[in-house]
Amino acid sequence: MGSDVRGILIQKFLAVIRRLDTTATAAVATGGYDDVFGDTLPTEDGSQFGGDSRREHAALSVPCQVDRRGWGMDQLYRSGHQENTTVVLTLHMPDLENQGLLDADGNPIIRPGDRIEKITDIAGNLQVAFPEADGGMYIETVEQAGHGLNYGGIARFNLVILSCKPERQGGAG
């Protein structure tokens, strides 16, 4: 047998994720991270508020399923009522494996502090955008869940649950 039965996502969308580049952010000469709170510091660019030290990796498009409760809350987000907005995305571990998005221990390299740029349908049509200028949508927690069946081996997690909020996470550590 030897086949790996780990299910599928239903109603797939694509989440465009911008991973926080902690090394590049820390190296920003006039910014970087706050030593106490781990948040990114503004850069000294001559403006009143400064620029942003945050640096990100190239965008990734990852298949996902969008939690209906979180999706409904997006209507409030777009109208400016974002204080309690949570978007929950479910990723399928085999999709992460196929895209090389797991570390050497098999854990996702998507982390708290990474930013959700937008969600599209499978054809690439925009469903919702989370512009950084409007506060953005940031991953707050990353949890592995659900065990797939593996004939002749150890059961492995088959899902990754991302809980996302419009609150920037520092991500220094």
C-alpha positions in Angstrom: 0.0 0.0 0.0 2.3 2.8 1.3 -0.1 5.6 0.1 -0.6 8.6 2.2 -4.3 9.5 2.8 -4.4 13.1 4.1 -7.7 14.5 2.8 -8.3 17.7 0.7 -9.4 21.2 1.2 -12.9 22.1 0.3 -13.7 25.4 -1.5 -10.1 26.3 -2.2 -8.8 29.9 -2.3 -5.3 31.3 -2.6 -3.8 33.3 0.3 -1.0 35.6 -0.8 1.4 35.7 2.2 4.3 38.0 2.7 6.7 36.4 5.2 8.5 38.7 7.6 12.3 38.8 6.8 13.6 39.1 10.3 17.3 39.2 9.3 16.8 42.0 6.8 14.5 43.9 9.2 17.1 43.7 12.0 19.8 44.9 9.6 18.0 48.2 8.8 20.6 50.8 9.8 18.3 53.4 11.3 15.5 51.1 12.4 15.4 47.4 13.1 13.7 46.1 16.3 12.8 47.6 19.6 15.0 45.8 22.3 12.2 45.6 24.8 9.0 44.8 22.8 10.5 43.2 19.7 8.4 45.5 17.4 9.9 47.1 14.3 11.1 50.6 14.8 10.5 53.5 12.4 13.4 54.4 10.2 14.8 57.9 10.2 13.8 59.1 6.8 13.4 62.8 7.6 9.6 62.6 7.8 7.6 63.3 11.0 6.9 59.6 11.6 9.7 57.9 9.8 9.6 55.0 7.4 9.1 51.3 8.2 11.9 49.0 9.2 9.7 45.9 8.2 11.2 43.9 5.4 9.4 41.0 3.8 10.2 38.0 1.6 8.7 37.7 -1.9 4.9 36.9 -1.9 3.8 33.3 -1.7 0.4 32.0 -3.0 -0.8 29.2 -0.8 -4.0 27.2 -1.3 -6.3 27.6 1.7 -9.8 27.3 3.0 -11.3 30.4 4.5 -13.3 30.1 7.7 -16.8 31.4 7.0 -17.1 33.2 10.3 -13.8 35.0 9.6 -14.9 35.7 6.0 -18.2 37.3 7.1 -16.2 39.6 9.5 -14.4 40.9 6.5 -17.5 43.0 5.7 -16.9 44.9 8.9 -13.2 45.1 8.2 -13.8 46.9 4.9 -16.2 49.3 6.5 -13.7 50.3 9.1 -14.9 48.2 12.0 -11.8 46.1 12.4 -11.1 45.9 16.1 -12.5 42.3 16.4 -11.9 41.1 12.9 -10.3 37.6 12.7 -9.7 35.7 9.5 -9.0 32.0 9.9 -7.2 30.2 7.1 -6.8 26.5 6.9 -3.8 25.2 4.9 -3.2 21.6 3.7 0.2 20.3 4.8 0.8 18.5 1.5 0.5 21.9 -0.3 3.1 23.3 2.0 5.3 20.3 1.5 5.0 20.6 -2.3 6.0 24.3 -2.2 9.0 23.7 0.2 7.4 25.7 3.0 8.4 23.3 5.8 11.6 23.5 7.8 13.9 20.6 8.5 11.7 19.4 11.3 8.5 19.4 9.2 7.1 22.6 10.7 5.7 25.4 8.6 8.0 28.3 7.9 4.9 30.5 7.9 5.0 32.3 11.3 3.2 34.8 13.5 4.0 38.3 12.2 3.8 37.3 8.5 1.3 39.3 6.5 -1.7 38.2 4.5 -1.7 40.5 1.5 -4.9 39.3 -0.2 -7.1 36.3 -0.9 -8.0 35.3 -4.4 -10.0 32.5 -6.0 -8.1 29.7 -7.7 -8.2 31.6 -11.0 -6.5 34.5 -9.4 -9.5 36.8 -9.2 -9.3 39.1 -6.1 -11.7 38.2 -3.3 -10.4 40.5 -0.6 -7.3 42.6 -0.1 -5.8 43.7 3.1 -3.7 46.7 2.2 -0.8 47.4 4.6 -1.7 51.1 4.5 -5.1 50.2 6.0 -3.6 48.3 8.9 -3.0 45.0 7.0 -3.9 41.5 8.2 -1.2 39.7 10.1 -0.8 36.1 11.2 -1.3 35.9 15.0 -1.1 32.1 15.6 0.0 29.1 13.6 -1.3 25.7 14.7 -0.9 22.2 13.3 -4.1 20.1 13.5 -5.7 16.9 12.3 -3.9 13.7 11.7 -4.0 12.1 8.3 -3.8 8.4 7.8 -0.5 6.9 6.8 -0.3 3.3 6.0 2.9 1.8 7.3 4.1 4.9 9.0 3.4 7.4 11.7 0.3 9.6 11.4 1.2 13.2 10.5 -0.5 16.5 10.9 -2.4 17.3 7.7 -3.7 20.8 8.4 -2.2 24.2 9.5 -4.6 26.7 11.0 -3.7 30.4 10.7 -5.5 32.9 12.9 -5.1 36.4 11.4 -5.9 39.8 12.8 -5.3 43.4 11.7 -2.7 43.8 14.4 1.0 43.8 13.4 3.1 41.3 15.2 6.7 42.3 16.0 8.3 39.0 15.0 11.8 39.7 16.3 12.2 36.4 18.0 
